Amino acid sequence: MIGTFAHNGFNNHALESFSLMIDEGWKINSTSISSLLPVLVELVKFSKGREVHGFCLRTGLECDVFVANALIDMYAKSTRSAEASAVF
């Protein structure tokens, strides 16, 4: 659902859906995270992206290749090359 919203340009809806998933206690997977991170770049919400990165570290999702790629992309597009290199 997050990916569909993002693909169609409804970035705020994608972010709201993710927040609702967290609030309702849904299990967040790598697909949800890798779909959400580009949305945060588009919305220029770098601090939220760092929060999502922390969530990934706590849940072990940072090892997923799709999540890692999305994190690298987010940091690179936010001109944070050192963080992008650290994830790589």
PDB file with SEQRES, HELIX, SHEET and CRYST1 records, atoms N, CA, C and O in Angstrom:
SEQRES   1 A   88  MET ILE GLY THR PHE ALA HIS ASN GLY PHE ASN ASN HIS          
SEQRES   2 A   88  ALA LEU GLU SER PHE SER LEU MET ILE ASP GLU GLY TRP          
SEQRES   3 A   88  LYS ILE ASN SER THR SER ILE SER SER LEU LEU PRO VAL          
SEQRES   4 A   88  LEU VAL GLU LEU VAL LYS PHE SER LYS GLY ARG GLU VAL          
SEQRES   5 A   88  HIS GLY PHE CYS LEU ARG THR GLY LEU GLU CYS ASP VAL          
SEQRES   6 A   88  PHE VAL ALA ASN ALA LEU ILE ASP MET TYR ALA LYS SER          
SEQRES   7 A   88  THR ARG SER ALA GLU ALA SER ALA VAL PHE                      
HELIX    1 AA1 ILE A    2  HIS A    7  1                                   6    
HELIX    2 AA2 ASN A   11  GLU A   24  1                                  14    
HELIX    3 AA3 SER A   30  GLU A   42  1                                  13    
HELIX    4 AA4 PHE A   46  THR A   59  1                                  14    
HELIX    5 AA5 LEU A   61  CYS A   63  5                                   3    
HELIX    6 AA6 VAL A   65  LYS A   77  1                                  13    
HELIX    7 AA7 SER A   81  VAL A   87  1                                   7    
CRYST1    1.000    1.000    1.000  90.00  90.00  90.00 P 1           1          
ATOM      1  N   MET A   1       0.828  -1.181   0.000  1.00  0.00           N  
ATOM      2  CA  MET A   1       0.000   0.000   0.000  1.00  0.00           C  
ATOM      3  C   MET A   1       0.881   1.257   0.000  1.00  0.00           C  
ATOM      4  O   MET A   1       0.602   2.211  -0.726  1.00  0.00           O  
ATOM      5  N   ILE A   2       1.939   1.257   0.810  1.00  0.00           N  
ATOM      6  CA  ILE A   2       2.847   2.404   0.865  1.00  0.00           C  
ATOM      7  C   ILE A   2       3.486   2.611  -0.497  1.00  0.00           C  
ATOM      8  O   ILE A   2       3.566   3.740  -0.980  1.00  0.00           O  
ATOM      9  N   GLY A   3       3.934   1.550  -1.110  1.00  0.00           N  
ATOM     10  CA  GLY A   3       4.549   1.634  -2.425  1.00  0.00           C  
ATOM     11  C   GLY A   3       3.591   2.147  -3.488  1.00  0.00           C  
ATOM     12  O   GLY A   3       3.991   2.913  -4.364  1.00  0.00           O  
ATOM     13  N   THR A   4       2.351   1.740  -3.421  1.00  0.00           N  
ATOM     14  CA  THR A   4       1.353   2.197  -4.388  1.00  0.00           C  
ATOM     15  C   THR A   4       1.096   3.683  -4.227  1.00  0.00           C  
ATOM     16  O   THR A   4       1.051   4.420  -5.211  1.00  0.00           O  
ATOM     17  N   PHE A   5       0.927   4.122  -2.994  1.00  0.00           N  
ATOM     18  CA  PHE A   5       0.751   5.558  -2.753  1.00  0.00           C  
ATOM     19  C   PHE A   5       1.949   6.339  -3.287  1.00  0.00           C  
ATOM     20  O   PHE A   5       1.785   7.349  -3.972  1.00  0.00           O  
ATOM     21  N   ALA A   6       3.135   5.873  -2.974  1.00  0.00           N  
ATOM     22  CA  ALA A   6       4.355   6.566  -3.393  1.00  0.00           C  
ATOM     23  C   ALA A   6       4.480   6.596  -4.907  1.00  0.00           C  
ATOM     24  O   ALA A   6       4.820   7.626  -5.489  1.00  0.00           O  
ATOM     25  N   HIS A   7       4.207   5.472  -5.536  1.00  0.00           N  
ATOM     26  CA  HIS A   7       4.313   5.380  -6.998  1.00  0.00           C  
ATOM     27  C   HIS A   7       3.368   6.358  -7.698  1.00  0.00           C  
ATOM     28  O   HIS A   7       3.682   6.881  -8.767  1.00  0.00           O  
ATOM     29  N   ASN A   8       2.225   6.592  -7.091  1.00  0.00           N  
ATOM     30  CA  ASN A   8       1.224   7.483  -7.685  1.00  0.00           C  
ATOM     31  C   ASN A   8       1.323   8.919  -7.186  1.00  0.00           C  
ATOM     32  O   ASN A   8       0.452   9.737  -7.481  1.00  0.00           O  
ATOM     33  N   GLY A   9       2.374   9.232  -6.434  1.00  0.00           N  
ATOM     34  CA  GLY A   9       2.609  10.611  -6.008  1.00  0.00           C  
ATOM     35  C   GLY A   9       1.876  11.039  -4.761  1.00  0.00           C  
ATOM     36  O   GLY A   9       1.861  12.227  -4.437  1.00  0.00           O  
ATOM     37  N   PHE A  10       1.268  10.110  -4.054  1.00  0.00           N  
ATOM     38  CA  PHE A  10       0.554  10.426  -2.816  1.00  0.00           C  
ATOM     39  C   PHE A  10       1.480  10.180  -1.616  1.00  0.00           C  
ATOM     40  O   PHE A  10       1.224   9.316  -0.777  1.00  0.00           O  
ATOM     41  N   ASN A  11       2.552  10.961  -1.562  1.00  0.00           N  
ATOM     42  CA  ASN A  11       3.577  10.744  -0.546  1.00  0.00           C  
ATOM     43  C   ASN A  11       3.062  10.943   0.867  1.00  0.00           C  
ATOM     44  O   ASN A  11       3.429  10.187   1.766  1.00  0.00           O  
ATOM     45  N   ASN A  12       2.225  11.939   1.083  1.00  0.00           N  
ATOM     46  CA  ASN A  12       1.682  12.153   2.430  1.00  0.00           C  
ATOM     47  C   ASN A  12       0.811  10.982   2.867  1.00  0.00           C  
ATOM     48  O   ASN A  12       0.828  10.603   4.038  1.00  0.00           O  
ATOM     49  N   HIS A  13       0.053  10.407   1.941  1.00  0.00           N  
ATOM     50  CA  HIS A  13      -0.761   9.236   2.271  1.00  0.00           C  
ATOM     51  C   HIS A  13       0.128   8.045   2.618  1.00  0.00           C  
ATOM     52  O   HIS A  13      -0.195   7.267   3.516  1.00  0.00           O  
ATOM     53  N   ALA A  14       1.233   7.906   1.916  1.00  0.00           N  
ATOM     54  CA  ALA A  14       2.171   6.819   2.207  1.00  0.00           C  
ATOM     55  C   ALA A  14       2.727   6.967   3.622  1.00  0.00           C  
ATOM     56  O   ALA A  14       2.802   5.993   4.371  1.00  0.00           O  
ATOM     57  N   LEU A  15       3.114   8.187   3.982  1.00  0.00           N  
ATOM     58  CA  LEU A  15       3.653   8.424   5.320  1.00  0.00           C  
ATOM     59  C   LEU A  15       2.590   8.196   6.384  1.00  0.00           C  
ATOM     60  O   LEU A  15       2.876   7.619   7.433  1.00  0.00           O  
ATOM     61  N   GLU A  16       1.369   8.643   6.124  1.00  0.00           N  
ATOM     62  CA  GLU A  16       0.270   8.426   7.080  1.00  0.00           C  
ATOM     63  C   GLU A  16      -0.021   6.941   7.249  1.00  0.00           C  
ATOM     64  O   GLU A  16      -0.294   6.485   8.360  1.00  0.00           O  
ATOM     65  N   SER A  17       0.035   6.185   6.160  1.00  0.00           N  
ATOM     66  CA  SER A  17      -0.206   4.740   6.236  1.00  0.00           C  
ATOM     67  C   SER A  17       0.854   4.055   7.086  1.00  0.00           C  
ATOM     68  O   SER A  17       0.542   3.176   7.890  1.00  0.00           O  
ATOM     69  N   PHE A  18       2.105   4.459   6.908  1.00  0.00           N  
ATOM     70  CA  PHE A  18       3.175   3.883   7.710  1.00  0.00           C  
ATOM     71  C   PHE A  18       2.962   4.206   9.192  1.00  0.00           C  
ATOM     72  O   PHE A  18       3.111   3.334  10.048  1.00  0.00           O  
ATOM     73  N   SER A  19       2.616   5.448   9.487  1.00  0.00           N  
ATOM     74  CA  SER A  19       2.363   5.841  10.882  1.00  0.00           C  
ATOM     75  C   SER A  19       1.213   5.034  11.466  1.00  0.00           C  
ATOM     76  O   SER A  19       1.274   4.612  12.620  1.00  0.00           O  
ATOM     77  N   LEU A  20       0.173   4.819  10.682  1.00  0.00           N  
ATOM     78  CA  LEU A  20      -0.969   4.025  11.134  1.00  0.00           C  
ATOM     79  C   LEU A  20      -0.547   2.589  11.406  1.00  0.00           C  
ATOM     80  O   LEU A  20      -0.983   1.989  12.389  1.00  0.00           O  
ATOM     81  N   MET A  21       0.298   2.033  10.542  1.00  0.00           N  
ATOM     82  CA  MET A  21       0.787   0.668  10.760  1.00  0.00           C  
ATOM     83  C   MET A  21       1.540   0.564  12.080  1.00  0.00           C  
ATOM     84  O   MET A  21       1.363  -0.396  12.830  1.00  0.00           O  
ATOM     85  N   ILE A  22       2.374   1.550  12.358  1.00  0.00           N  
ATOM     86  CA  ILE A  22       3.124   1.558  13.625  1.00  0.00           C  
ATOM     87  C   ILE A  22       2.167   1.669  14.802  1.00  0.00           C  
ATOM     88  O   ILE A  22       2.268   0.913  15.768  1.00  0.00           O  
ATOM     89  N   ASP A  23       1.233   2.619  14.715  1.00  0.00           N  
ATOM     90  CA  ASP A  23       0.282   2.840  15.814  1.00  0.00           C  
ATOM     91  C   ASP A  23      -0.586   1.623  16.094  1.00  0.00           C  
ATOM     92  O   ASP A  23      -0.934   1.357  17.245  1.00  0.00           O  
ATOM     93  N   GLU A  24      -0.938   0.884  15.049  1.00  0.00           N  
ATOM     94  CA  GLU A  24      -1.803  -0.286  15.192  1.00  0.00           C  
ATOM     95  C   GLU A  24      -1.029  -1.554  15.553  1.00  0.00           C  
ATOM     96  O   GLU A  24      -1.625  -2.606  15.786  1.00  0.00           O  
ATOM     97  N   GLY A  25       0.304  -1.449  15.599  1.00  0.00           N  
ATOM     98  CA  GLY A  25       1.113  -2.593  15.998  1.00  0.00           C  
ATOM     99  C   GLY A  25       1.354  -3.616  14.903  1.00  0.00           C  
ATOM    100  O   GLY A  25       1.663  -4.770  15.200  1.00  0.00           O  
ATOM    101  N   TRP A  26       1.221  -3.221  13.643  1.00  0.00           N  
ATOM    102  CA  TRP A  26       1.475  -4.127  12.533  1.00  0.00           C  
ATOM    103  C   TRP A  26       2.962  -4.440  12.455  1.00  0.00           C  
ATOM    104  O   TRP A  26       3.798  -3.622  12.839  1.00  0.00           O  
ATOM    105  N   LYS A  27       3.284  -5.622  11.957  1.00  0.00           N  
ATOM    106  CA  LYS A  27       4.683  -5.986  11.765  1.00  0.00           C  
ATOM    107  C   LYS A  27       5.190  -5.282  10.503  1.00  0.00           C  
ATOM    108  O   LYS A  27       4.653  -5.467   9.411  1.00  0.00           O  
ATOM    109  N   ILE A  28       6.220  -4.486  10.680  1.00  0.00           N  
ATOM    110  CA  ILE A  28       6.805  -3.744   9.576  1.00  0.00           C  
ATOM    111  C   ILE A  28       7.872  -4.621   8.923  1.00  0.00           C  
ATOM    112  O   ILE A  28       8.719  -5.193   9.609  1.00  0.00           O  
ATOM    113  N   ASN A  29       7.827  -4.723   7.596  1.00  0.00           N  
ATOM    114  CA  ASN A  29       8.796  -5.559   6.900  1.00  0.00           C  
ATOM    115  C   ASN A  29       9.684  -4.703   5.991  1.00  0.00           C  
ATOM    116  O   ASN A  29       9.526  -3.485   5.910  1.00  0.00           O  
ATOM    117  N   SER A  30      10.605  -5.360   5.321  1.00  0.00           N  
ATOM    118  CA  SER A  30      11.573  -4.644   4.489  1.00  0.00           C  
ATOM    119  C   SER A  30      10.909  -3.945   3.307  1.00  0.00           C  
ATOM    120  O   SER A  30      11.385  -2.899   2.866  1.00  0.00           O  
ATOM    121  N   THR A  31       9.831  -4.502   2.795  1.00  0.00           N  
ATOM    122  CA  THR A  31       9.123  -3.869   1.679  1.00  0.00           C  
ATOM    123  C   THR A  31       8.535  -2.535   2.110  1.00  0.00           C  
ATOM    124  O   THR A  31       8.607  -1.553   1.372  1.00  0.00           O  
ATOM    125  N   SER A  32       7.957  -2.499   3.293  1.00  0.00           N  
ATOM    126  CA  SER A  32       7.381  -1.250   3.808  1.00  0.00           C  
ATOM    127  C   SER A  32       8.462  -0.190   3.983  1.00  0.00           C  
ATOM    128  O   SER A  32       8.277   0.966   3.601  1.00  0.00           O  
ATOM    129  N   ILE A  33       9.580  -0.586   4.557  1.00  0.00           N  
ATOM    130  CA  ILE A  33      10.667   0.367   4.808  1.00  0.00           C  
ATOM    131  C   ILE A  33      11.274   0.858   3.497  1.00  0.00           C  
ATOM    132  O   ILE A  33      11.471   2.060   3.317  1.00  0.00           O  
ATOM    133  N   SER A  34      11.567  -0.056   2.589  1.00  0.00           N  
ATOM    134  CA  SER A  34      12.205   0.348   1.338  1.00  0.00           C  
ATOM    135  C   SER A  34      11.267   1.168   0.457  1.00  0.00           C  
ATOM    136  O   SER A  34      11.734   1.900  -0.416  1.00  0.00           O  
ATOM    137  N   SER A  35       9.972   1.064   0.663  1.00  0.00           N  
ATOM    138  CA  SER A  35       9.011   1.909  -0.050  1.00  0.00           C  
ATOM    139  C   SER A  35       8.868   3.271   0.611  1.00  0.00           C  
ATOM    140  O   SER A  35       8.607   4.268  -0.062  1.00  0.00           O  
ATOM    141  N   LEU A  36       9.038   3.315   1.925  1.00  0.00           N  
ATOM    142  CA  LEU A  36       8.847   4.554   2.668  1.00  0.00           C  
ATOM    143  C   LEU A  36      10.027   5.515   2.534  1.00  0.00           C  
ATOM    144  O   LEU A  36       9.817   6.724   2.432  1.00  0.00           O  
ATOM    145  N   LEU A  37      11.233   5.020   2.532  1.00  0.00           N  
ATOM    146  CA  LEU A  37      12.406   5.901   2.538  1.00  0.00           C  
ATOM    147  C   LEU A  37      12.458   6.870   1.356  1.00  0.00           C  
ATOM    148  O   LEU A  37      12.785   8.039   1.563  1.00  0.00           O  
ATOM    149  N   PRO A  38      12.152   6.445   0.129  1.00  0.00           N  
ATOM    150  CA  PRO A  38      12.117   7.436  -0.960  1.00  0.00           C  
ATOM    151  C   PRO A  38      11.040   8.502  -0.767  1.00  0.00           C  
ATOM    152  O   PRO A  38      11.201   9.638  -1.211  1.00  0.00           O  
ATOM    153  N   VAL A  39       9.950   8.137  -0.108  1.00  0.00           N  
ATOM    154  CA  VAL A  39       8.891   9.106   0.204  1.00  0.00           C  
ATOM    155  C   VAL A  39       9.433  10.185   1.121  1.00  0.00           C  
ATOM    156  O   VAL A  39       9.153  11.368   0.929  1.00  0.00           O  
ATOM    157  N   LEU A  40      10.200   9.784   2.108  1.00  0.00           N  
ATOM    158  CA  LEU A  40      10.767  10.754   3.052  1.00  0.00           C  
ATOM    159  C   LEU A  40      11.744  11.692   2.354  1.00  0.00           C  
ATOM    160  O   LEU A  40      11.843  12.866   2.708  1.00  0.00           O  
ATOM    161  N   VAL A  41      12.464  11.177   1.367  1.00  0.00           N  
ATOM    162  CA  VAL A  41      13.362  12.033   0.581  1.00  0.00           C  
ATOM    163  C   VAL A  41      12.538  13.067  -0.181  1.00  0.00           C  
ATOM    164  O   VAL A  41      12.867  14.254  -0.183  1.00  0.00           O  
ATOM    165  N   GLU A  42      11.472  12.615  -0.824  1.00  0.00           N  
ATOM    166  CA  GLU A  42      10.619  13.525  -1.592  1.00  0.00           C  
ATOM    167  C   GLU A  42       9.982  14.596  -0.711  1.00  0.00           C  
ATOM    168  O   GLU A  42       9.830  15.744  -1.129  1.00  0.00           O  
ATOM    169  N   LEU A  43       9.615  14.215   0.500  1.00  0.00           N  
ATOM    170  CA  LEU A  43       8.978  15.156   1.431  1.00  0.00           C  
ATOM    171  C   LEU A  43       9.994  15.978   2.221  1.00  0.00           C  
ATOM    172  O   LEU A  43       9.609  16.812   3.040  1.00  0.00           O  
ATOM    173  N   VAL A  44      11.281  15.752   1.984  1.00  0.00           N  
ATOM    174  CA  VAL A  44      12.381  16.433   2.669  1.00  0.00           C  
ATOM    175  C   VAL A  44      12.231  16.285   4.189  1.00  0.00           C  
ATOM    176  O   VAL A  44      12.290  17.257   4.942  1.00  0.00           O  
ATOM    177  N   LYS A  45      12.037  15.049   4.598  1.00  0.00           N  
ATOM    178  CA  LYS A  45      11.904  14.720   6.024  1.00  0.00           C  
ATOM    179  C   LYS A  45      13.079  13.843   6.440  1.00  0.00           C  
ATOM    180  O   LYS A  45      12.919  12.676   6.799  1.00  0.00           O  
ATOM    181  N   PHE A  46      14.266  14.444   6.378  1.00  0.00           N  
ATOM    182  CA  PHE A  46      15.483  13.694   6.685  1.00  0.00           C  
ATOM    183  C   PHE A  46      15.481  13.178   8.125  1.00  0.00           C  
ATOM    184  O   PHE A  46      15.931  12.060   8.377  1.00  0.00           O  
ATOM    185  N   SER A  47      14.986  13.969   9.064  1.00  0.00           N  
ATOM    186  CA  SER A  47      14.978  13.519  10.462  1.00  0.00           C  
ATOM    187  C   SER A  47      14.097  12.282  10.635  1.00  0.00           C  
ATOM    188  O   SER A  47      14.423  11.398  11.428  1.00  0.00           O  
ATOM    189  N   LYS A  48      13.003  12.213   9.912  1.00  0.00           N  
ATOM    190  CA  LYS A  48      12.158  11.011   9.959  1.00  0.00           C  
ATOM    191  C   LYS A  48      12.901   9.818   9.355  1.00  0.00           C  
ATOM    192  O   LYS A  48      12.774   8.688   9.828  1.00  0.00           O  
ATOM    193  N   GLY A  49      13.674  10.085   8.311  1.00  0.00           N  
ATOM    194  CA  GLY A  49      14.470   9.020   7.707  1.00  0.00           C  
ATOM    195  C   GLY A  49      15.483   8.445   8.675  1.00  0.00           C  
ATOM    196  O   GLY A  49      15.720   7.238   8.701  1.00  0.00           O  
ATOM    197  N   ARG A  50      16.080   9.323   9.474  1.00  0.00           N  
ATOM    198  CA  ARG A  50      17.020   8.841  10.498  1.00  0.00           C  
ATOM    199  C   ARG A  50      16.285   8.030  11.562  1.00  0.00           C  
ATOM    200  O   ARG A  50      16.827   7.049  12.071  1.00  0.00           O  
ATOM    201  N   GLU A  51      15.061   8.424  11.903  1.00  0.00           N  
ATOM    202  CA  GLU A  51      14.254   7.645  12.851  1.00  0.00           C  
ATOM    203  C   GLU A  51      13.965   6.258  12.291  1.00  0.00           C  
ATOM    204  O   GLU A  51      14.047   5.259  13.005  1.00  0.00           O  
ATOM    205  N   VAL A  52      13.626   6.208  11.005  1.00  0.00           N  
ATOM    206  CA  VAL A  52      13.358   4.919  10.366  1.00  0.00           C  
ATOM    207  C   VAL A  52      14.630   4.074  10.348  1.00  0.00           C  
ATOM    208  O   VAL A  52      14.568   2.859  10.539  1.00  0.00           O  
ATOM    209  N   HIS A  53      15.774   4.703  10.122  1.00  0.00           N  
ATOM    210  CA  HIS A  53      17.049   3.976  10.162  1.00  0.00           C  
ATOM    211  C   HIS A  53      17.257   3.380  11.565  1.00  0.00           C  
ATOM    212  O   HIS A  53      17.658   2.224  11.693  1.00  0.00           O  
ATOM    213  N   GLY A  54      16.989   4.156  12.593  1.00  0.00           N  
ATOM    214  CA  GLY A  54      17.092   3.640  13.957  1.00  0.00           C  
ATOM    215  C   GLY A  54      16.158   2.468  14.190  1.00  0.00           C  
ATOM    216  O   GLY A  54      16.531   1.487  14.833  1.00  0.00           O  
ATOM    217  N   PHE A  55      14.941   2.570  13.667  1.00  0.00           N  
ATOM    218  CA  PHE A  55      13.978   1.469  13.764  1.00  0.00           C  
ATOM    219  C   PHE A  55      14.543   0.220  13.095  1.00  0.00           C  
ATOM    220  O   PHE A  55      14.416  -0.887  13.617  1.00  0.00           O  
ATOM    221  N   CYS A  56      15.166   0.409  11.935  1.00  0.00           N  
ATOM    222  CA  CYS A  56      15.768  -0.720  11.213  1.00  0.00           C  
ATOM    223  C   CYS A  56      16.888  -1.363  12.018  1.00  0.00           C  
ATOM    224  O   CYS A  56      17.018  -2.587  12.046  1.00  0.00           O  
ATOM    225  N   LEU A  57      17.692  -0.539  12.668  1.00  0.00           N  
ATOM    226  CA  LEU A  57      18.772  -1.072  13.498  1.00  0.00           C  
ATOM    227  C   LEU A  57      18.214  -1.874  14.672  1.00  0.00           C  
ATOM    228  O   LEU A  57      18.738  -2.936  15.006  1.00  0.00           O  
ATOM    229  N   ARG A  58      17.158  -1.368  15.293  1.00  0.00           N  
ATOM    230  CA  ARG A  58      16.559  -2.059  16.441  1.00  0.00           C  
ATOM    231  C   ARG A  58      15.885  -3.372  16.055  1.00  0.00           C  
ATOM    232  O   ARG A  58      15.859  -4.315  16.846  1.00  0.00           O  
ATOM    233  N   THR A  59      15.343  -3.435  14.846  1.00  0.00           N  
ATOM    234  CA  THR A  59      14.589  -4.622  14.433  1.00  0.00           C  
ATOM    235  C   THR A  59      15.391  -5.570  13.551  1.00  0.00           C  
ATOM    236  O   THR A  59      14.896  -6.639  13.194  1.00  0.00           O  
ATOM    237  N   GLY A  60      16.618  -5.200  13.191  1.00  0.00           N  
ATOM    238  CA  GLY A  60      17.453  -6.060  12.364  1.00  0.00           C  
ATOM    239  C   GLY A  60      17.180  -5.951  10.869  1.00  0.00           C  
ATOM    240  O   GLY A  60      17.720  -6.735  10.088  1.00  0.00           O  
ATOM    241  N   LEU A  61      16.351  -4.996  10.458  1.00  0.00           N  
ATOM    242  CA  LEU A  61      16.025  -4.849   9.045  1.00  0.00           C  
ATOM    243  C   LEU A  61      17.124  -4.172   8.235  1.00  0.00           C  
ATOM    244  O   LEU A  61      17.066  -4.170   7.005  1.00  0.00           O  
ATOM    245  N   GLU A  62      18.123  -3.599   8.898  1.00  0.00           N  
ATOM    246  CA  GLU A  62      19.172  -2.902   8.160  1.00  0.00           C  
ATOM    247  C   GLU A  62      20.019  -3.864   7.337  1.00  0.00           C  
ATOM    248  O   GLU A  62      20.732  -3.429   6.432  1.00  0.00           O  
ATOM    249  N   CYS A  63      19.958  -5.146   7.624  1.00  0.00           N  
ATOM    250  CA  CYS A  63      20.722  -6.148   6.879  1.00  0.00           C  
ATOM    251  C   CYS A  63      20.056  -6.536   5.565  1.00  0.00           C  
ATOM    252  O   CYS A  63      20.693  -7.146   4.706  1.00  0.00           O  
ATOM    253  N   ASP A  64      18.803  -6.196   5.402  1.00  0.00           N  
ATOM    254  CA  ASP A  64      18.097  -6.502   4.163  1.00  0.00           C  
ATOM    255  C   ASP A  64      18.665  -5.648   3.035  1.00  0.00           C  
ATOM    256  O   ASP A  64      18.849  -4.442   3.201  1.00  0.00           O  
ATOM    257  N   VAL A  65      18.941  -6.258   1.902  1.00  0.00           N  
ATOM    258  CA  VAL A  65      19.590  -5.551   0.805  1.00  0.00           C  
ATOM    259  C   VAL A  65      18.724  -4.405   0.269  1.00  0.00           C  
ATOM    260  O   VAL A  65      19.260  -3.369  -0.123  1.00  0.00           O  
ATOM    261  N   PHE A  66      17.407  -4.569   0.244  1.00  0.00           N  
ATOM    262  CA  PHE A  66      16.526  -3.522  -0.261  1.00  0.00           C  
ATOM    263  C   PHE A  66      16.464  -2.340   0.701  1.00  0.00           C  
ATOM    264  O   PHE A  66      16.442  -1.184   0.277  1.00  0.00           O  
ATOM    265  N   VAL A  67      16.435  -2.635   1.986  1.00  0.00           N  
ATOM    266  CA  VAL A  67      16.433  -1.568   2.997  1.00  0.00           C  
ATOM    267  C   VAL A  67      17.765  -0.833   2.966  1.00  0.00           C  
ATOM    268  O   VAL A  67      17.797   0.398   2.990  1.00  0.00           O  
ATOM    269  N   ALA A  68      18.862  -1.577   2.914  1.00  0.00           N  
ATOM    270  CA  ALA A  68      20.187  -0.941   2.878  1.00  0.00           C  
ATOM    271  C   ALA A  68      20.326  -0.042   1.654  1.00  0.00           C  
ATOM    272  O   ALA A  68      20.851   1.067   1.751  1.00  0.00           O  
ATOM    273  N   ASN A  69      19.858  -0.516   0.513  1.00  0.00           N  
ATOM    274  CA  ASN A  69      19.924   0.286  -0.702  1.00  0.00           C  
ATOM    275  C   ASN A  69      19.088   1.563  -0.562  1.00  0.00           C  
ATOM    276  O   ASN A  69      19.523   2.638  -0.974  1.00  0.00           O  
ATOM    277  N   ALA A  70      17.900   1.446   0.015  1.00  0.00           N  
ATOM    278  CA  ALA A  70      17.046   2.621   0.214  1.00  0.00           C  
ATOM    279  C   ALA A  70      17.672   3.593   1.207  1.00  0.00           C  
ATOM    280  O   ALA A  70      17.554   4.807   1.039  1.00  0.00           O  
ATOM    281  N   LEU A  71      18.336   3.075   2.241  1.00  0.00           N  
ATOM    282  CA  LEU A  71      19.019   3.942   3.206  1.00  0.00           C  
ATOM    283  C   LEU A  71      20.180   4.686   2.542  1.00  0.00           C  
ATOM    284  O   LEU A  71      20.353   5.887   2.747  1.00  0.00           O  
ATOM    285  N   ILE A  72      20.964   3.970   1.754  1.00  0.00           N  
ATOM    286  CA  ILE A  72      22.084   4.604   1.056  1.00  0.00           C  
ATOM    287  C   ILE A  72      21.560   5.702   0.135  1.00  0.00           C  
ATOM    288  O   ILE A  72      22.111   6.802   0.093  1.00  0.00           O  
ATOM    289  N   ASP A  73      20.506   5.400  -0.592  1.00  0.00           N  
ATOM    290  CA  ASP A  73      19.908   6.374  -1.503  1.00  0.00           C  
ATOM    291  C   ASP A  73      19.399   7.599  -0.738  1.00  0.00           C  
ATOM    292  O   ASP A  73      19.614   8.735  -1.162  1.00  0.00           O  
ATOM    293  N   MET A  74      18.726   7.363   0.385  1.00  0.00           N  
ATOM    294  CA  MET A  74      18.205   8.469   1.189  1.00  0.00           C  
ATOM    295  C   MET A  74      19.332   9.368   1.678  1.00  0.00           C  
ATOM    296  O   MET A  74      19.253  10.590   1.549  1.00  0.00           O  
ATOM    297  N   TYR A  75      20.376   8.772   2.236  1.00  0.00           N  
ATOM    298  CA  TYR A  75      21.488   9.569   2.745  1.00  0.00           C  
ATOM    299  C   TYR A  75      22.212  10.308   1.609  1.00  0.00           C  
ATOM    300  O   TYR A  75      22.585  11.471   1.761  1.00  0.00           O  
ATOM    301  N   ALA A  76      22.404   9.636   0.485  1.00  0.00           N  
ATOM    302  CA  ALA A  76      23.089  10.273  -0.635  1.00  0.00           C  
ATOM    303  C   ALA A  76      22.289  11.452  -1.181  1.00  0.00           C  
ATOM    304  O   ALA A  76      22.860  12.501  -1.483  1.00  0.00           O  
ATOM    305  N   LYS A  77      20.986  11.290  -1.309  1.00  0.00           N  
ATOM    306  CA  LYS A  77      20.151  12.372  -1.824  1.00  0.00           C  
ATOM    307  C   LYS A  77      19.988  13.501  -0.816  1.00  0.00           C  
ATOM    308  O   LYS A  77      19.608  14.614  -1.180  1.00  0.00           O  
ATOM    309  N   SER A  78      20.273  13.219   0.438  1.00  0.00           N  
ATOM    310  CA  SER A  78      20.214  14.247   1.480  1.00  0.00           C  
ATOM    311  C   SER A  78      21.590  14.846   1.730  1.00  0.00           C  
ATOM    312  O   SER A  78      21.801  15.508   2.747  1.00  0.00           O  
ATOM    313  N   THR A  79      22.515  14.625   0.826  1.00  0.00           N  
ATOM    314  CA  THR A  79      23.914  15.091   0.878  1.00  0.00           C  
ATOM    315  C   THR A  79      24.616  14.673   2.163  1.00  0.00           C  
ATOM    316  O   THR A  79      25.377  15.445   2.747  1.00  0.00           O  
ATOM    317  N   ARG A  80      24.356  13.467   2.588  1.00  0.00           N  
ATOM    318  CA  ARG A  80      25.005  12.889   3.764  1.00  0.00           C  
ATOM    319  C   ARG A  80      25.853  11.718   3.297  1.00  0.00           C  
ATOM    320  O   ARG A  80      25.531  10.564   3.580  1.00  0.00           O  
ATOM    321  N   SER A  81      26.933  12.006   2.584  1.00  0.00           N  
ATOM    322  CA  SER A  81      27.738  10.934   1.979  1.00  0.00           C  
ATOM    323  C   SER A  81      28.423  10.048   3.019  1.00  0.00           C  
ATOM    324  O   SER A  81      28.595   8.851   2.791  1.00  0.00           O  
ATOM    325  N   ALA A  82      28.809  10.616   4.142  1.00  0.00           N  
ATOM    326  CA  ALA A  82      29.467   9.808   5.177  1.00  0.00           C  
ATOM    327  C   ALA A  82      28.504   8.742   5.722  1.00  0.00           C  
ATOM    328  O   ALA A  82      28.890   7.590   5.921  1.00  0.00           O  
ATOM    329  N   GLU A  83      27.256   9.139   5.958  1.00  0.00           N  
ATOM    330  CA  GLU A  83      26.262   8.174   6.442  1.00  0.00           C  
ATOM    331  C   GLU A  83      25.959   7.129   5.383  1.00  0.00           C  
ATOM    332  O   GLU A  83      25.800   5.950   5.699  1.00  0.00           O  
ATOM    333  N   ALA A  84      25.878   7.559   4.109  1.00  0.00           N  
ATOM    334  CA  ALA A  84      25.635   6.615   3.028  1.00  0.00           C  
ATOM    335  C   ALA A  84      26.754   5.586   2.948  1.00  0.00           C  
ATOM    336  O   ALA A  84      26.501   4.396   2.761  1.00  0.00           O  
ATOM    337  N   SER A  85      27.996   6.053   3.090  1.00  0.00           N  
ATOM    338  CA  SER A  85      29.145   5.141   3.068  1.00  0.00           C  
ATOM    339  C   SER A  85      29.123   4.196   4.253  1.00  0.00           C  
ATOM    340  O   SER A  85      29.479   3.025   4.117  1.00  0.00           O  
ATOM    341  N   ALA A  86      28.712   4.685   5.410  1.00  0.00           N  
ATOM    342  CA  ALA A  86      28.648   3.835   6.600  1.00  0.00           C  
ATOM    343  C   ALA A  86      27.629   2.701   6.422  1.00  0.00           C  
ATOM    344  O   ALA A  86      27.872   1.573   6.851  1.00  0.00           O  
ATOM    345  N   VAL A  87      26.509   2.999   5.798  1.00  0.00           N  
ATOM    346  CA  VAL A  87      25.504   1.953   5.565  1.00  0.00           C  
ATOM    347  C   VAL A  87      26.045   0.947   4.560  1.00  0.00           C  
ATOM    348  O   VAL A  87      25.838  -0.258   4.702  1.00  0.00           O  
ATOM    349  N   PHE A  88      26.747   1.456   3.533  1.00  0.00           N  
ATOM    350  CA  PHE A  88      27.303   0.572   2.525  1.00  0.00           C  
ATOM    351  C   PHE A  88      28.281  -0.399   3.134  1.00  0.00           C  
ATOM    352  O   PHE A  88      28.852  -1.227   2.424  1.00  0.00           O  
TER     353      PHE A  88                                                      
END                                                                             
